[in-house]
Amino acid sequence: MPDAPPGPPPNEFRDEVLIRAGGGPRPGPEDLLEREWLVTNGLGGYASGTISGAATRRYHGLLVSAHPAPLGRLMMVNHLWEYLRLPDYRTIPFGGEERVGNRLHIHGAEYLVDFRLEAGLPVWRYAVGGVEFEKRVFFAYRQNTVFVRYRLTGGTELARLKLKPSVHFRGHDDHVATHPGGPYVLTAADDRFELSGRPGYPVLRMMVDGGGNAGFTVRSERVSDIVYRIEESRGYEHQGALFAPGFFRLDLVPGRDATLVLSTEPWERVLAVAPDQVLAAESDRRTRLVARAVPAARSGPAAALVLAADQFIVTPAARVADEARARAEGDEARTVIAGYHWFTDWGRDTMIALEGLTLATGRHAEAGYVLRTFAQHIRDGLVPNLFPETGHEGLYHTADATLWYFHALKRYVDATGDRATLRQLLPKLRDVVARHVSGTRFGIRVDPADGLLSQGAEGYQLTWMDAKVGDWVVTPRRGKAVEINALWYNALRVLEAWVREEEGGAAGADLAAHAARCRDSFNRRFWYAAGGHLFDVLDGPDGVTDPALRPNQVFAISLDHPVLDADKWEPVLRAVRDALVTPVGLRSLAPGHPDYKARYFGDLRARDAAYHQGTVWAWLIGPFIDAWLKAFPGDRAGAAGLLDGFRGHLGEACVGSVSEVFDAEPPFTPRGCVAQAWSVAEVLRCLVKTSG
């Protein structure tokens, strides 16, 4: 199915200045350190950092390149030290941080005029000593080549820049205290330079395009006391070393942009297109993305999220077999990165996010690519939970990713009418249901006593509440989980309708029978009369039933085929609204519960203890709005108001995106991944749904 045709130009979409020095109080050092930016390349690679230029995470760097397994994503350029020499020979450093007494000082921060996103790409503007210049960062799409472009925008006729790329070749998820690699070897050919380090790693290629009097000075330097403050706050190793082989120097002159090019691609590819052409092509591509989206997503925060959504839809560079298999079938491989910086592609996250990332954005063809790519990996009736960073094969410890696949496929077929893909997948879907009925891995099976779907295996966390530290499964939820059974019922009804449409006659009668029995047992057993809401889990270990008030029960209403009787919708939604709804999503556990945690903070054990025990999840606002509008269809304004908190959030954390989680109490500090696929997808989808 082809992508939806582009609509009219997005003339209401405006780039937003996120930080402005003029017209208000100058942002403090902490503001510049806490706000981050992200640029991606369509392969899973990225560049990211703080607005200040200081690196506070192990993931901050100018070039994280994506490669086939077993390499995966590699940190190739960690930091760029920048120095501006003024006409009076003063030298101004940019991008480092230091403490002077009790005061935090960010080098160059006092000269920042503003920071903005231009078509989703970061742009800094500085003014110092009569020199005004801007910097921007962008990728060549689906290439491991990043560009840092400088432009003189006012003031003096001449200023000199010194740029010092610093490296620690490693996996992007490796700790900063691991061996710094090397020995590094620098080679030169004319004005192009190559840096090699770890055996088996790609070569880093570097050059400067444009500017005046450009050159490179070889001056090896190792800095061993780099502190990554966020890694320290998260309980990880936080001090490491960087190596710099030397520095580029160039003059900024009016009318001549200067661009630092950093790449792991062959020189033939790097040199094929000039940096200005790359930027023009990428800007045009982004303009088309917004124009292609549904009309309600072509302006305002929704348009910003259309561009944010693009960051997650990738060609799976790590799995060459996926691409080869797809091409052999005349198809293409696509997947969804669950979150930046540390997630790979997860089945559950992909299927939940698919509608918002692809259908609301008019990327219908890519939705089909994603669904067919994941179908190739179904094993024993299960969609993979995740693909490891450096592996070829998925891991399957999930009870709900497969059931979310039915939901995603239905939304895709409804939007596109792509019956060819549906017919291609129907045998797999029938097999999925058969294996769930008879029993498959991890104790996933239909209980013949009541027709409800049970799941659980010792040491595994199979639902979306999947925190685990060592052998400790924080929220095991073994037994009959409420959302698993809501998804199971929905999958049965969806498949029943497809089978009847395709095969006619009495086809699908077995599915209808399973669905009817599930629904009867669900309504009879899950209602918790004393609490006025649904039990979270039935028939847990030793027969325990969990009455905790959690958001999982919302899916019994929100899905296309609600399993819960309509007379229970209002009390459930009011209970959830009163205890769980916040300005930035839903709490994962109601306050007052003995396990409730108000903050998601500290080392890994402390964070995982809070991950699903109160911590707010942005993506849950989507199913809540779906359920609310089913129960109260006239309250579109009230549903739209539930999204107001996200408008301000687009200017914090990772600017232009939506974080994974938030603290459970005011001020609802953003935490976890700074850019999360299902957060962006569900907020975008609901902005569209509640518009007009």
VEXGURO-156619 format. One line per 10 residues: number of its first residue (from 1); their letters; for each residue x, y, z of C-alpha. Coordinates in nm, 4 decimals. Example, Ala and Ser with C-alpha at 12.3 -4.5 7.8 and 13.67 -1.06 7.14 Angstrom:
BEGIN
1 = as = 1.2300 -0.4500 0.7800; 1.3670 -0.1060 0.7140
//
This chain:
BEGIN
1 = mpdappgppp = 0.0000 0.0000 0.0000; 0.1639 0.3338 -0.0958; 0.2110 0.6082 0.1587; -0.0650 0.8658 0.1802; 0.0004 1.1497 -0.0661; 0.1432 1.4708 0.0758; -0.1129 1.7326 0.1655; -0.0765 2.1082 0.1416; 0.2369 2.2705 0.2844; 0.2380 2.2826 0.6650
11 = nefrdevlir = 0.1987 2.6599 0.6680; 0.0912 2.6712 1.0316; 0.3953 2.4801 1.1533; 0.6574 2.7075 1.3024; 0.9988 2.6310 1.4439; 1.0061 2.6997 1.8127; 1.2789 2.8763 2.0092; 1.3236 2.6585 2.3151; 1.5733 2.8735 2.5017; 1.6109 3.2466 2.4476
21 = agggprpgpe = 1.8497 3.4704 2.6330; 1.6752 3.7938 2.5411; 1.3322 3.9000 2.6585; 1.3470 3.7143 2.9875; 1.5777 3.5667 3.2499; 1.8870 3.4034 3.1050; 1.8727 3.0255 3.1459; 2.0954 2.9005 3.4237; 2.3621 2.6314 3.3901; 2.1309 2.3623 3.5256
31 = dllerewlvt = 1.8695 2.4459 3.2584; 2.1272 2.4010 2.9851; 2.2522 2.0742 3.1330; 1.9088 1.9222 3.1882; 1.7701 1.9907 2.8416; 1.8911 1.7594 2.5707; 1.8739 1.7283 2.1929; 1.8604 1.4246 1.9658; 1.9227 1.3716 1.5939; 1.8911 1.0260 1.4356
41 = nglggyasgt = 1.9887 0.8676 1.1047; 1.7124 0.6167 1.0220; 1.9352 0.3207 1.1092; 1.9218 0.3434 1.4886; 2.2332 0.5608 1.5026; 2.2180 0.9055 1.6558; 2.3862 1.2196 1.7845; 2.2792 1.3586 2.1188; 2.3867 1.5885 2.3971; 2.2870 1.8691 2.6281
51 = isgaatrryh = 2.2080 2.2156 2.5003; 2.5114 2.3346 2.6960; 2.7434 2.1092 2.4943; 2.8643 1.9264 2.8054; 2.8257 1.5461 2.8023; 2.6333 1.4229 3.1055; 2.5430 1.0709 2.9865; 2.7527 0.7857 2.8505; 2.5230 0.8078 2.5455; 2.6047 1.1687 2.4639
61 = gllvsahpap = 2.8132 1.1976 2.1513; 2.8231 1.3414 1.8018; 2.8380 1.0095 1.6189; 2.6822 0.6882 1.7427; 2.6909 0.4741 1.4309; 2.4771 0.1659 1.3643; 2.6356 -0.1532 1.2294; 2.5469 -0.5177 1.1666; 2.5673 -0.7562 1.4619; 2.7750 -0.8307 1.6559
71 = lgrlmmvnhl = 2.8911 -0.4678 1.6586; 2.5545 -0.2940 1.6962; 2.5627 0.0766 1.7807; 2.9065 0.2217 1.8492; 3.0150 0.5428 2.0173; 3.2612 0.6795 1.7626; 3.2816 1.0509 1.8515; 3.2079 1.1275 2.2140; 3.2665 1.4983 2.2351; 3.3665 1.8011 2.0325
81 = weylrlpdyr = 3.5649 2.0678 2.2126; 3.5081 2.4015 2.0416; 3.7171 2.7186 2.0737; 3.6431 3.0533 1.9102; 3.9334 3.2939 1.8578; 3.8166 3.6519 1.8319; 3.9790 3.9267 1.6246; 4.1450 4.0594 1.9437; 4.3015 3.7097 1.9885; 4.0940 3.6166 2.2905
91 = tipfggeerv = 3.9956 3.2488 2.2827; 3.6511 3.1453 2.4073; 3.5889 2.7758 2.4907; 3.2451 2.6207 2.4414; 3.0783 2.3086 2.5733; 3.2669 2.2132 2.8871; 3.1542 2.2390 3.2476; 3.3415 2.3056 3.5682; 3.2701 2.4114 3.9228; 3.4186 2.7360 4.0478
101 = gnrlhihgae = 3.3677 2.7139 4.4216; 3.0009 2.6330 4.4680; 2.9053 2.7744 4.1294; 2.8589 2.5646 3.8178; 3.0120 2.7215 3.5075; 2.9318 2.6117 3.1509; 3.1914 2.7326 2.9046; 3.0314 2.9555 2.6435; 2.6842 2.9461 2.7992; 2.6839 3.3176 2.8665
111 = ylvdfrleag = 2.7105 3.3802 2.4920; 2.4146 3.1617 2.3909; 2.1513 3.3847 2.2326; 1.8992 3.1119 2.1634; 1.8511 2.7445 2.0916; 1.5790 2.6240 1.8575; 1.4596 2.3278 1.6596; 1.4415 2.3984 1.2892; 1.2330 2.1248 1.1247; 1.3251 1.9196 1.4298
121 = lpvwryavgg = 1.7006 1.9776 1.3925; 1.8942 2.1607 1.6660; 2.0351 2.5086 1.6018; 2.2423 2.7144 1.8461; 2.3028 3.0896 1.8014; 2.5881 3.2645 1.9816; 2.7076 3.6239 2.0087; 3.0442 3.7077 2.1637; 3.2930 3.9907 2.1208; 3.1262 4.1284 1.8107
131 = vefekrvffa = 3.1018 3.7827 1.6492; 2.7631 3.6235 1.5834; 2.7463 3.2666 1.4560; 2.5200 2.9653 1.4531; 2.5800 2.5914 1.4746; 2.3572 2.3061 1.3611; 2.3844 1.9258 1.3637; 2.2311 1.6922 1.1038; 2.2759 1.3464 0.9513; 2.2755 1.2103 0.6011
141 = yrqntvfvry = 1.9594 0.9989 0.6160; 2.0291 0.6258 0.6521; 2.4020 0.6862 0.6639; 2.6462 0.6903 0.9525; 2.7620 1.0413 0.8614; 2.7013 1.3413 1.0840; 2.7610 1.7060 0.9973; 2.8311 1.9967 1.2324; 2.7838 2.3166 1.0363; 2.8944 2.6663 1.1411
151 = rltggtelar = 2.7834 2.9930 0.9839; 2.8913 3.3494 1.0558; 2.5668 3.5458 1.0892; 2.6823 3.8909 1.1926; 2.9516 4.1118 1.3357; 3.3171 4.0803 1.2413; 3.4446 3.9831 0.8995; 3.6568 3.7011 1.0389; 3.6689 3.4613 1.3327; 3.8668 3.1421 1.3799
161 = lklkpsvhfr = 3.7340 2.8122 1.5139; 3.9346 2.5283 1.6627; 3.7468 2.1963 1.6750; 3.8873 1.9024 1.8717; 3.6994 1.5712 1.8227; 3.7507 1.3398 2.1196; 3.6864 0.9676 2.1162; 3.6501 0.6518 2.3188; 3.5528 0.3806 2.0716; 3.3058 0.1514 2.2529
171 = ghddhvathp = 2.9568 0.0118 2.2394; 2.7242 0.3037 2.3055; 2.5822 0.1246 2.6113; 2.9250 0.0358 2.7556; 3.0341 0.2086 3.0736; 3.2564 0.5122 3.0381; 3.5176 0.3561 3.2655; 3.5869 0.0685 3.0267; 3.9295 0.0652 2.8584; 3.9494 0.3697 2.6302
181 = ggpyvltaad = 4.0427 0.1597 2.3292; 4.3358 0.2050 2.1009; 4.6105 0.2355 2.0317; 4.4553 0.4921 1.8009; 4.6230 0.5404 1.4643; 4.5719 0.8572 1.2588; 4.6307 0.8595 0.8850; 4.5908 1.1469 0.6385; 4.5302 1.1857 0.2661; 4.5182 1.5471 0.1466
191 = drfelsgrpg = 4.2514 1.7127 0.3614; 4.0898 1.3896 0.4772; 4.1763 1.1998 0.7949; 4.1097 0.8540 0.9295; 4.1281 0.7340 1.2887; 4.1386 0.3626 1.3658; 4.1268 0.2064 1.7088; 3.9748 -0.1160 1.8353; 4.0265 -0.4234 1.6155; 3.7115 -0.5022 1.4213
201 = ypvlrmmvdg = 3.5694 -0.1529 1.4674; 3.5024 0.0739 1.1696; 3.7382 0.3555 1.0826; 3.6350 0.7072 1.1805; 3.6656 0.9409 0.8836; 3.6967 1.3173 0.9415; 3.7211 1.6250 0.7262; 3.6226 1.9921 0.7097; 3.4252 2.1280 0.4172; 3.4165 2.5022 0.3514
211 = ggnagftvrs = 3.5322 2.7892 0.5658; 3.8681 2.9529 0.5086; 4.2285 2.8401 0.5711; 4.1177 2.5013 0.7027; 4.3791 2.2636 0.8356; 4.4490 1.9949 1.0928; 4.7107 1.9975 1.3662; 4.8262 1.6618 1.4991; 4.8480 1.6842 1.8759; 4.7584 1.3689 2.0672
221 = ervsdivyri = 4.5919 1.4329 2.3997; 4.4247 1.2106 2.6572; 4.1901 1.3519 2.9196; 4.1168 1.1075 3.2011; 3.8856 1.2910 3.4382; 3.5652 1.3350 3.2342; 3.2685 1.3116 3.4718; 2.9233 1.2135 3.3429; 2.6901 1.3546 3.6039; 2.3708 1.1693 3.5060
231 = eesrgyehqg = 2.5517 0.8348 3.5089; 2.6667 0.9203 3.8604; 2.3108 1.0000 3.9729; 2.1909 0.6688 3.8245; 2.4512 0.4689 4.0152; 2.6759 0.3779 3.7214; 3.0460 0.4241 3.6594; 3.0698 0.7907 3.5738; 3.4325 0.8882 3.5164; 3.6230 0.8031 3.2024
241 = alfapgffrl = 3.8921 0.9021 2.9559; 3.8794 1.0493 2.6061; 4.1467 1.0647 2.3372; 4.1900 1.3504 2.0888; 4.4261 1.2996 1.7936; 4.4495 1.6735 1.7254; 4.2295 1.9590 1.6122; 4.0823 2.1187 1.3022; 4.1162 2.4916 1.2538; 3.9208 2.7077 1.0140
251 = dlvpgrdatl = 3.8128 3.0638 0.9571; 3.4486 3.1642 0.9646; 3.3917 3.4107 0.6859; 3.0700 3.5706 0.5586; 2.8911 3.3690 0.2954; 3.0928 3.0476 0.3418; 2.9567 2.7809 0.5728; 3.2118 2.5568 0.7405; 3.1164 2.1965 0.8151; 3.2892 1.9294 1.0178
261 = vlstepwerv = 3.2112 1.5870 0.8675; 3.2385 1.2730 1.0812; 3.1581 0.9309 0.9375; 3.2117 0.5559 0.9412; 3.0962 0.5281 0.5790; 3.3401 0.4774 0.2868; 3.4844 0.7976 0.1473; 3.3002 0.7429 -0.1827; 2.9700 0.7744 0.0022; 3.0837 1.0611 0.2247
271 = lavapdqvla = 3.2015 1.2689 -0.0723; 2.9108 1.1854 -0.3024; 2.6918 1.4710 -0.1779; 2.8111 1.8073 -0.0451; 2.7057 1.9053 0.3096; 2.4782 2.1856 0.1852; 2.3007 1.9382 -0.0421; 2.2640 1.6920 0.2449; 2.1062 1.9599 0.4641; 1.8731 2.0712 0.1854
281 = aesdrrtrlv = 1.7673 1.7114 0.1209; 1.7101 1.6419 0.4887; 1.5125 1.9643 0.5330; 1.2966 1.8738 0.2329; 1.2425 1.5231 0.3681; 1.1246 1.6636 0.6998; 0.8929 1.9115 0.5309; 0.7375 1.6231 0.3393; 0.6941 1.4251 0.6605; 0.4800 1.6988 0.8128
291 = aravpaarsg = 0.2891 1.7550 0.4876; 0.2148 1.3819 0.4579; 0.0671 1.3530 0.8082; -0.3069 1.3660 0.8673; -0.4317 1.7290 0.8585; -0.4629 1.7595 1.2361; -0.0911 1.6764 1.2727; 0.0459 1.9418 1.0383; 0.0752 2.2252 1.2878; 0.1600 2.2992 1.6487
301 = paaalvlaad = 0.2764 2.0339 1.8972; 0.1393 1.7541 1.6781; 0.3675 1.8609 1.3901; 0.6651 1.8607 1.6271; 0.5726 1.5066 1.7279; 0.5480 1.3984 1.3631; 0.9178 1.4850 1.3370; 0.9895 1.3184 1.6710; 0.8131 1.0046 1.5469; 1.0566 0.9840 1.2567
311 = qfivtpaarv = 1.3412 0.9177 1.5010; 1.2036 0.5767 1.5948; 1.1248 0.4265 1.2523; 1.4432 0.2608 1.1311; 1.5881 0.0064 0.8951; 1.7275 -0.2655 1.1268; 2.0972 -0.2178 1.0521; 2.2029 -0.4801 1.3066; 2.0094 -0.7629 1.1386; 2.1323 -0.7982 0.7817
321 = adeararaeg = 1.9158 -1.1094 0.7338; 1.5963 -0.9070 0.7801; 1.6894 -0.6748 0.4973; 1.8062 -0.9587 0.2716; 1.4881 -1.1587 0.3323; 1.2655 -0.8577 0.2694; 1.4416 -0.7651 -0.0532; 1.4174 -1.1220 -0.1792; 1.0405 -1.0901 -0.1399; 1.0243 -0.7483 -0.3029
331 = deartviagy = 0.9654 -0.5861 0.0362; 1.1579 -0.3700 0.2799; 1.2538 -0.4251 0.6431; 1.1576 -0.1743 0.9101; 1.1425 -0.1771 1.2855; 1.0876 0.0654 1.5714; 1.3492 0.1730 1.8252; 1.1613 0.1709 2.1569; 1.3507 0.4621 2.3101; 1.6682 0.6669 2.3081
341 = hwftdwgrdt = 1.9222 0.6230 2.4209; 1.9467 0.2623 2.5368; 1.6510 0.0640 2.4005; 1.6583 -0.1491 2.0877; 1.3438 -0.2632 1.9045; 1.0836 -0.4257 2.1306; 0.7795 -0.6135 2.0043; 0.5350 -0.4737 2.2587; 0.6494 -0.1143 2.2206; 0.6468 -0.1421 1.8425
351 = mialegltla = 0.2908 -0.2702 1.8213; 0.1558 -0.0160 2.0705; 0.3355 0.2701 1.8965; 0.2703 0.1661 1.5367; -0.0548 0.3576 1.4872; 0.0772 0.6875 1.6188; 0.4182 0.6607 1.4531; 0.3012 0.5505 1.1095; -0.0738 0.5824 1.0482; -0.1183 0.9279 1.2021
361 = tgrhaeagyv = 0.1877 1.0400 1.0062; 0.0776 0.9017 0.6693; 0.3599 0.6447 0.6595; 0.1316 0.3542 0.5699; 0.3840 0.1627 0.3603; 0.6317 0.1600 0.6476; 0.3634 0.0326 0.8836; 0.3264 -0.2671 0.6518; 0.7030 -0.3156 0.6411; 0.7167 -0.3240 1.0219
371 = lrtfaqhird = 0.4314 -0.5740 1.0540; 0.5758 -0.8077 0.7926; 0.9257 -0.7795 0.9398; 0.8027 -0.8875 1.2835; 0.5900 -1.1658 1.1331; 0.9107 -1.3277 1.0092; 1.0203 -1.3670 1.3717; 0.7078 -1.5312 1.5200; 0.8113 -1.8497 1.7018; 0.5848 -2.0912 1.8895
381 = glvpnlfpet = 0.3006 -1.8434 1.8538; 0.4988 -1.5530 2.0045; 0.6234 -1.2205 1.8731; 0.9696 -1.1346 2.0120; 0.9836 -0.9266 2.3260; 1.3051 -0.7598 2.2109; 1.6093 -0.7892 1.9894; 1.9423 -0.7620 2.1740; 2.1732 -0.4759 2.0765; 2.4381 -0.7013 1.9208
391 = gheglyhtad = 2.2360 -1.0132 1.8343; 2.0572 -1.1611 1.5350; 1.7728 -1.3438 1.7122; 1.4947 -1.2094 1.9308; 1.4096 -1.2957 2.2905; 1.0536 -1.4136 2.3461; 0.9760 -1.3624 2.7158; 0.6526 -1.1661 2.6747; 0.2852 -1.2493 2.7110; 0.1405 -0.9394 2.5474
401 = atlwyfhalk = 0.3566 -0.8368 2.2492; 0.1871 -1.1026 2.0364; -0.1599 -0.9859 2.1371; -0.0678 -0.6234 2.0629; 0.0301 -0.7445 1.7147; -0.3377 -0.8196 1.6433; -0.4313 -0.4685 1.7556; -0.1648 -0.3036 1.5391; -0.2554 -0.5126 1.2365; -0.6245 -0.4268 1.2709
411 = ryvdatgdra = -0.5535 -0.0541 1.2854; -0.3278 -0.0925 0.9802; -0.5815 -0.2892 0.7756; -0.8612 -0.0490 0.8710; -0.6490 0.2472 0.7582; -0.5103 0.0977 0.4371; -0.7439 -0.1809 0.3240; -0.4329 -0.3944 0.2642; -0.6045 -0.7321 0.2446; -0.3024 -0.8873 0.0718
421 = tlrqllpklr = -0.0916 -0.8496 0.3838; -0.3804 -0.9717 0.5966; -0.4249 -1.2855 0.3847; -0.0504 -1.3466 0.3956; -0.0529 -1.3333 0.7762; -0.3777 -1.5165 0.8554; -0.2204 -1.8651 0.8806; 0.0329 -1.7312 1.1316; -0.2431 -1.5652 1.3322; -0.4491 -1.8840 1.3432
431 = dvvarhvsgt = -0.1399 -2.0694 1.4649; -0.0806 -1.8027 1.7318; -0.4269 -1.8570 1.8760; -0.3960 -2.2363 1.8604; -0.0690 -2.2272 2.0514; -0.2130 -1.9954 2.3155; -0.5089 -2.2276 2.3639; -0.2954 -2.5412 2.3941; -0.0067 -2.3725 2.5736; 0.3256 -2.2284 2.4640
441 = rfgirvdpad = 0.6422 -2.0991 2.6288; 0.6578 -1.9358 2.9737; 0.3334 -2.0886 3.0969; 0.1230 -1.8920 2.8481; -0.1989 -2.0883 2.7988; -0.5762 -2.0721 2.8191; -0.7069 -2.2183 3.1417; -0.9636 -2.4832 3.0365; -1.1531 -2.4207 3.3603; -1.2636 -2.0663 3.2700
451 = gllsqgaegy = -1.1259 -1.9755 2.9261; -0.9028 -1.6983 3.0630; -0.5425 -1.6606 2.9494; -0.2844 -1.7334 3.2153; 0.0888 -1.6675 3.2021; 0.3955 -1.6861 3.4196; 0.7239 -1.8648 3.4683; 0.9601 -1.8460 3.7635; 1.2169 -1.5695 3.7158; 1.0442 -1.4054 3.4189
461 = qltwmdakvg = 0.8489 -1.0807 3.3857; 0.6104 -1.1299 3.0963; 0.3763 -0.8293 3.1061; 0.4619 -0.4689 3.0237; 0.5338 -0.4185 3.3953; 0.8649 -0.5938 3.3446; 1.1195 -0.4526 3.5912; 1.3771 -0.7049 3.7096; 1.6959 -0.6623 3.9136; 1.9109 -0.9729 3.9221
471 = dwvvtprrgk = 1.6768 -1.2511 4.0288; 1.4198 -1.0091 4.1719; 1.1110 -0.9701 3.9508; 0.9591 -0.6527 4.0934; 0.6037 -0.6983 3.9613; 0.5809 -1.0643 3.8530; 0.2003 -1.0535 3.7953; 0.1928 -1.4282 3.7317; -0.1537 -1.5665 3.6745; -0.4403 -1.4067 3.4838
481 = aveinalwyn = -0.3479 -1.0413 3.4349; -0.6319 -0.8035 3.3529; -0.4831 -0.6414 3.0409; -0.3577 -0.9758 2.9058; -0.7135 -1.1049 2.9057; -0.8501 -0.7828 2.7583; -0.5950 -0.8182 2.4772; -0.6712 -1.1888 2.4355; -1.0430 -1.1227 2.3960; -0.9735 -0.8411 2.1495
491 = alrvleawvr = -0.7400 -1.0643 1.9452; -1.0003 -1.3410 1.9290; -1.2730 -1.1052 1.8080; -1.0440 -0.9352 1.5551; -0.9300 -1.2677 1.4118; -1.2857 -1.4037 1.4112; -1.4014 -1.1124 1.1930; -1.1110 -1.1537 0.9503; -1.1632 -1.5278 0.9164; -1.5366 -1.4834 0.8493
501 = eeeggaagad = -1.4645 -1.2135 0.5891; -1.2016 -1.4208 0.4107; -1.3505 -1.7695 0.4419; -1.7227 -1.7143 0.4923; -1.9674 -1.9751 0.6173; -1.9120 -2.1072 0.9667; -1.5438 -2.0119 0.9673; -1.4360 -1.8525 1.2921; -1.6953 -2.0295 1.5064; -1.4202 -2.1737 1.7263
511 = laahaarcrd = -1.2795 -1.8249 1.7807; -1.6224 -1.6900 1.8692; -1.6678 -1.9646 2.1267; -1.3312 -1.8930 2.2902; -1.4139 -1.5217 2.2970; -1.7591 -1.5691 2.4498; -1.6220 -1.7887 2.7263; -1.3389 -1.5430 2.7992; -1.5813 -1.2512 2.8208; -1.8225 -1.4338 3.0505
521 = sfnrrfwyaa = -1.5441 -1.5376 3.2906; -1.3795 -1.1959 3.2765; -1.6917 -1.0087 3.3835; -1.7764 -1.2653 3.6460; -1.4314 -1.2867 3.8014; -1.2430 -0.9566 3.7509; -1.4933 -0.7168 3.9076; -1.3691 -0.6028 4.2524; -1.6908 -0.4788 4.4089; -1.5314 -0.3540 4.7311
531 = gghlfdvldg = -1.2978 -0.1244 4.5382; -1.5284 -0.0294 4.2525; -1.2706 -0.1325 3.9928; -1.1101 -0.4436 3.8437; -0.8665 -0.6847 4.0031; -0.5205 -0.6547 3.8526; -0.4334 -1.0275 3.8592; -0.6370 -1.3399 3.9327; -0.5120 -1.6845 4.0336; -0.1570 -1.5848 4.1083
541 = pdgvtdpalr = 0.0898 -1.8159 4.2814; -0.0842 -1.9965 4.5691; -0.4168 -1.8705 4.4320; -0.3550 -1.5092 4.5339; -0.5699 -1.2367 4.3728; -0.4282 -0.8845 4.3495; -0.6772 -0.5984 4.4057; -0.4198 -0.3193 4.3470; -0.5569 -0.0179 4.1611; -0.3437 -0.0016 3.8471
551 = pnqvfaisld = -0.3950 0.1405 3.4972; -0.3968 -0.2037 3.3321; -0.7736 -0.2324 3.3687; -0.8278 0.0545 3.1234; -0.7609 -0.1844 2.8331; -1.0775 -0.3739 2.9206; -1.2574 -0.0666 2.7799; -1.0156 0.1017 2.5391; -0.9548 -0.1726 2.2828; -1.1637 -0.2140 1.9676
561 = hpvldadkwe = -1.3536 -0.5012 2.1308; -1.3991 -0.4126 2.5001; -1.4218 -0.7205 2.7188; -1.5798 -0.5376 3.0136; -1.9569 -0.4928 3.0326; -2.0558 -0.1322 2.9623; -2.2266 -0.0822 3.2992; -1.8844 -0.1077 3.4676; -1.7089 0.1455 3.2429; -1.7949 0.4589 3.4368
571 = pvlravrdal = -1.6921 0.3379 3.7856; -1.3654 0.1955 3.6518; -1.2749 0.5152 3.4682; -1.3627 0.7390 3.7611; -1.1514 0.5245 3.9933; -0.8588 0.5434 3.7518; -0.9060 0.9164 3.6913; -0.9187 1.0030 4.0601; -0.6140 0.7973 4.1631; -0.3908 0.7601 3.8596
581 = vtpvglrsla = -0.4325 1.0401 3.6050; -0.1669 1.3158 3.6109; -0.0844 1.5975 3.3653; 0.1718 1.3744 3.1903; 0.0160 1.0281 3.1900; -0.1042 0.7675 3.4366; 0.0510 0.6465 3.7583; 0.1340 0.2780 3.7517; -0.0005 0.2251 4.1051; -0.2404 0.4221 4.3201
591 = pghpdykary = -0.1048 0.6336 4.6087; -0.1697 0.4723 4.9431; -0.0662 0.1248 4.8326; 0.2180 -0.0113 5.0504; 0.4423 -0.0486 4.7439; 0.3753 0.3018 4.6066; 0.6878 0.5038 4.5209; 0.6625 0.8770 4.4560; 0.9979 0.9212 4.2781; 1.1828 0.7297 4.0101
601 = fgdlrardaa = 1.5362 0.8104 4.1162; 1.8640 0.6610 4.2402; 2.0596 0.3520 4.1447; 1.9234 0.0707 3.9283; 1.7634 -0.1199 4.2151; 1.5925 0.1912 4.3527; 1.4661 0.2919 4.0092; 1.3350 -0.0509 3.9192; 1.1619 -0.0745 4.2551; 0.9637 0.2351 4.1512
611 = yhqgtvwawl = 0.9363 0.1669 3.7757; 0.5825 0.0255 3.7927; 0.4999 0.1097 4.1507; 0.3665 0.4614 4.1072; 0.5927 0.6059 3.8388; 0.3911 0.7884 3.5700; 0.3944 0.6503 3.2151; 0.3170 0.8930 2.9346; 0.1923 0.6313 2.6862; -0.0948 0.5295 2.9122
621 = igpfidawlk = -0.2732 0.8569 2.8422; -0.3657 0.7096 2.5022; -0.5737 0.4129 2.6170; -0.7259 0.6234 2.8943; -0.8484 0.8810 2.6411; -0.9791 0.6011 2.4178; -1.1716 0.4526 2.7096; -1.2949 0.7900 2.8339; -1.4380 0.8837 2.4947; -1.6147 0.5483 2.4719
631 = afpgdragaa = -1.7823 0.6069 2.8056; -1.8296 0.9845 2.7592; -1.8333 1.0505 2.3827; -1.9497 1.4096 2.4296; -1.6487 1.5072 2.6403; -1.3956 1.5635 2.3626; -1.2823 1.8900 2.5244; -1.2192 1.7138 2.8538; -1.0193 1.4432 2.6776; -0.8159 1.7052 2.4907
641 = glldgfrghl = -0.7395 1.8783 2.8202; -0.5680 1.5630 2.9439; -0.2906 1.6363 2.6917; -0.2163 1.9925 2.8037; 0.0757 1.8918 3.0235; 0.2635 1.7483 2.7286; 0.2688 2.0805 2.5447; 0.5008 2.2302 2.8044; 0.6987 1.9070 2.8286; 0.8097 1.9442 2.4655
651 = geacvgsvse = 1.0407 2.2231 2.5832; 1.2105 2.0185 2.8577; 1.4101 1.6946 2.8859; 1.4729 1.6022 2.5187; 1.3330 1.9082 2.3462; 1.0695 1.8251 2.0889; 1.0057 1.4734 2.2201; 0.8277 1.2945 2.5062; 1.0029 1.1164 2.7917; 0.9477 0.7582 2.8958
661 = vfdaeppftp = 0.8355 0.8177 3.2561; 0.7820 1.0881 3.5179; 0.7856 1.1059 3.8949; 0.4478 1.0218 4.0461; 0.4111 1.3511 4.2347; 0.4506 1.7202 4.1412; 0.6490 1.8603 3.9725; 0.6334 1.5313 3.7766; 1.0025 1.5411 3.6851; 1.0729 1.3585 3.3565
671 = rgcvaqawsv = 1.2825 1.0433 3.3960; 1.3998 0.7364 3.2083; 1.4594 0.7543 2.8346; 1.4417 1.1123 2.7137; 1.2633 1.0117 2.3919; 1.0265 0.7127 2.3980; 0.8443 0.5719 2.0957; 0.5123 0.4837 2.2563; 0.5070 0.8105 2.4516; 0.5456 1.0135 2.1331
681 = aevlrclvkt = 0.3076 0.7871 1.9411; 0.0216 0.7914 2.1900; 0.0390 1.1645 2.2604; 0.0465 1.2353 1.8854; -0.2377 0.9933 1.8144; -0.4543 1.1507 2.0836; -0.3744 1.5068 1.9774; -0.5159 1.4064 1.6396; -0.8084 1.2159 1.7881; -0.9207 1.5035 2.0118
691 = sg = -0.8642 1.7839 1.7585; -1.1481 1.9776 1.6024
//
